[in-house]
Amino acid sequence: MDGRPVLAGPDRLHGVPGRFDVTACGSCGAGVTLPRVRAEELAGFYPSGYAPYDAASGAVVGSISAAIQRWQGWRALRTAPLSETRKLGPARAVDVGCGRGDLGAHLIGRGWRVTGIEPSTAACAAAAARGIDARQGTLEQVELEEAAYDVAVFQHSLEHVVDPVRDLRRVRAALRDGGLVLVSVPHFGSWQPRRFGDRWYHLDLPRHRVHFTRAALAEALSAAGLRLVHLSTSTSAVGLPASLQYAVFGRCLFPDGLRLRVASGLCALALPISRLADRLGRDGDVLHAVGVRRDA
């Protein structure tokens, strides 16, 4: 990194105190959030109501949440990169940053065996209750069996770690020869961060520690000893509506609970507009990669 400052802003989602800077690499364009922190300090950026940790309670809220999760799961498994799992059939996966286990539960329902890595105690317990082999901690803290997995998934989790290449190397060791790494991260090289700046929803300071471009993600996979198979972008349902909310109000109006679930579901109604905007901007706001471990 050459330390070139490109953005600075507050935590607009959960209001963690402070102002955070993003510097960018002059060659690959990747961003890094400052100040730098140790891995054990990251937990302080995540409130108990953080959406991927927050399990719905109550009949009404639970029903709404379950309906939204079913739609999200159906859509996710039919789009890159998770669509690769449909080609494999039942296999063994490790889901890094599994949260409360939404993705793992969908895969288990299709006959998969799923190990989840998750630092949150409550989210880990929720994932275990859904049949996931949930192991509390980070990849640095949790032991994975070597050459035992067919797929490793980083579904919006790789951007949260302080050293993505190190974590990719750890999952590479856990994959069998020919095993896949499926990565989805916010696309720092898309038109949205250029247009919205620190009010871009997917910037998510200070929880997102690394901000990936196409070149940066490809370089990270290569540095970890993985061969890039496919790189693509897509349009998220929430990205553009939430960025417009930040632009108007300066913060998230629906940060957690039922309000967040309903707002996220309603964002799907604006998806055709978001796709058109991304088409005009010539790129989507989410970046996907498929990598493979090849020993020969």
SVG drawing of the C-alpha trace seen along z (x, -y; Angstrom):
<svg xmlns="http://www.w3.org/2000/svg" viewBox="-47 -14 51 49">
<polyline fill="none" stroke="black" stroke-width="0.4" points="0.0,0.0 1.3,-3.5 -1.0,-5.1 -2.8,-7.4 -5.9,-8.7 -9.2,-8.4 -12.0,-8.5 -12.8,-9.4 -16.1,-9.0 -18.0,-7.8 -19.8,-4.6 -23.2,-5.4 -24.8,-2.0 -24.2,-1.5 -22.5,-4.7 -19.2,-3.3 -17.5,-6.5 -14.7,-8.0 -13.8,-8.9 -12.1,-6.3 -9.8,-6.8 -9.5,-4.6 -6.2,-4.6 -5.8,-3.0 -3.1,-1.0 -1.8,-2.8 -1.4,0.4 -4.5,2.6 -6.8,-0.1 -7.7,1.8 -8.6,-0.2 -7.5,0.4 -9.4,-1.1 -7.4,-3.0 -6.5,-3.1 -5.2,0.5 -6.4,2.7 -5.5,6.2 -7.8,9.1 -8.9,9.3 -10.0,5.7 -12.5,6.2 -15.3,7.5 -15.8,4.0 -17.1,2.8 -20.1,5.3 -23.1,4.5 -25.3,7.4 -28.0,6.3 -25.6,6.7 -27.8,8.1 -26.0,11.4 -25.9,12.2 -29.4,11.2 -31.8,14.2 -35.5,13.3 -37.8,13.8 -41.6,13.9 -44.1,15.5 -44.6,12.5 -41.0,11.3 -39.9,14.9 -42.3,15.5 -41.2,12.4 -37.5,13.1 -37.9,16.7 -39.7,15.6 -37.0,13.0 -34.2,15.6 -35.9,18.2 -36.0,15.7 -32.4,14.6 -31.2,18.2 -33.0,19.2 -31.5,16.2 -28.0,16.7 -27.7,20.3 -28.7,19.4 -26.2,16.7 -22.4,16.5 -20.4,17.7 -22.7,19.9 -24.3,21.4 -21.1,23.5 -22.5,25.5 -25.4,26.7 -23.0,28.3 -21.2,30.3 -24.2,31.8 -24.0,32.8 -20.4,32.2 -18.6,30.7 -18.2,27.0 -16.7,24.5 -18.5,21.3 -16.2,18.6 -18.1,15.9 -21.3,18.0 -23.2,15.7 -26.4,17.3 -26.1,20.0 -28.5,18.8 -26.3,20.1 -25.3,23.3 -28.9,24.2 -29.8,23.9 -26.9,26.2 -27.7,28.7 -31.2,28.8 -29.6,30.0 -27.7,32.8 -24.4,30.9 -22.2,31.2 -21.3,27.7 -18.7,26.4 -19.2,22.8 -16.5,20.4 -18.0,17.6 -16.5,15.3 -19.8,14.3 -20.9,16.6 -24.6,16.0 -24.5,16.4 -22.4,19.5 -25.0,21.0 -27.8,20.1 -25.9,21.7 -25.3,24.9 -29.0,25.1 -29.6,25.3 -27.4,28.4 -24.1,26.6 -20.8,27.8 -20.3,24.3 -16.8,23.5 -16.5,20.3 -13.6,18.0 -11.7,16.8 -9.7,18.8 -6.6,17.8 -8.1,19.4 -10.1,22.4 -8.5,25.6 -9.7,27.0 -9.0,30.5 -6.4,30.5 -7.5,31.4 -11.0,32.3 -13.4,29.8 -14.8,29.5 -15.8,25.8 -14.8,22.8 -17.2,19.9 -16.4,16.3 -19.9,14.7 -19.3,11.1 -16.8,12.0 -13.3,11.6 -13.6,7.8 -14.0,8.0 -10.5,9.4 -7.2,7.7 -5.2,10.1 -7.3,11.6 -4.3,13.5 -3.5,15.2 -7.1,16.4 -7.2,17.6 -4.1,19.6 -5.7,21.2 -8.7,22.4 -6.5,23.5 -4.9,25.9 -8.3,27.2 -9.4,27.9 -8.9,31.1 -7.1,30.9 -9.6,29.4 -11.6,27.8 -13.2,24.4 -13.1,21.1 -16.2,18.9 -15.8,15.3 -18.3,12.4 -17.2,8.9 -18.3,5.3 -16.9,4.0 -14.7,1.0 -14.0,0.5 -17.6,0.0 -19.3,-3.4 -21.1,-3.5 -18.1,-4.3 -17.0,-6.9 -20.5,-8.5 -21.3,-8.2 -17.9,-8.4 -18.0,-7.7 -21.8,-7.5 -21.6,-4.3 -23.5,-1.7 -21.0,1.2 -18.1,-0.8 -19.4,0.0 -16.7,-1.7 -15.0,-0.5 -16.2,3.2 -14.9,3.5 -11.1,3.5 -10.2,4.2 -12.0,2.9 -11.5,5.0 -11.3,4.2 -11.1,6.9 -7.3,6.7 -7.0,6.8 -9.2,9.9 -7.4,11.7 -4.0,10.8 -5.1,12.0 -6.2,15.4 -2.9,15.8 -0.9,14.8 -2.7,17.5 -1.8,20.2 -5.2,20.4 -5.9,20.3 -8.6,17.8 -11.3,19.5 -13.9,16.8 -14.4,13.2 -17.7,11.3 -19.9,8.7 -23.6,8.5 -26.1,6.0 -27.2,6.2 -30.8,5.4 -29.8,3.2 -26.7,1.3 -28.2,-1.5 -31.3,-2.2 -29.2,-2.2 -26.6,-4.5 -29.3,-6.9 -30.5,-6.8 -27.1,-7.7 -26.8,-10.5 -30.1,-12.0 -30.1,-11.3 -26.4,-10.6 -27.1,-7.4 -29.1,-4.2 -32.7,-4.7 -33.3,-0.9 -30.1,0.6 -31.5,3.7 -34.5,5.8 -37.8,6.1 -37.4,2.6 -34.2,3.8 -35.7,7.0 -38.7,5.3 -36.5,2.5 -34.2,5.1 -37.2,7.0 -38.6,3.8 -35.3,3.0 -35.9,6.0 -38.7,3.9 -36.0,1.4 -33.7,4.1 -34.7,3.5 -33.7,-0.2 -30.4,0.8 -29.6,3.2 -30.2,0.5 -28.0,-2.0 -25.2,0.6 -25.6,1.3 -25.2,-2.4 -22.2,-2.5 -20.8,0.6 -20.3,2.6 -22.1,4.1 -21.6,3.2 -20.7,6.8 -17.6,8.6 -17.4,12.4 -14.6,14.8 -14.2,18.5 -10.7,19.9 -9.5,23.5 -6.8,25.4 -4.6,27.2 -1.6,29.2 -0.2,30.2"/>
</svg>
